[in-house]
Amino acid sequence: MYILLALIAACALGIGMHYLLPARELRGVMVTPGIATAAAAIIYTGMQWAGVGQDSFWLWLASIVGSLAVAALATIALSSARTRSDAARRAALGL
């Protein structure tokens, strides 16, 4: 059940991150929170399987901060890829 706390925190912080990162008009509002939530679930579950207890500070730090780092990197990569794609498409159309 504690995984829900990590997922909710990652999603809420991911929503804030969406507004802090540049080029937000190029992506949907749920891209960054979705990536953050999925990353938190993977990190939390992986650390639980590795034997880290629910009461461990490192579990929470890794699942929250790690998921935000993954979401930030993925969002920046997606935004830059979209910018390059749009520029190439405009050039191909002669706009």
RAUR-V581801 format. One record per helix or strand. SS is the DSSP state (H for helix, E for strand). FROM is the first residue (numbers start at 0). TO is the last residue. If there is no record, write none. Layout:
BEGIN
ss:SS from:FROM to:TO
ss:SS from:FROM to:TO
END
This chain:
BEGIN
ss:H from:1 to:19
ss:H from:23 to:25
ss:H from:30 to:48
ss:H from:56 to:92
END
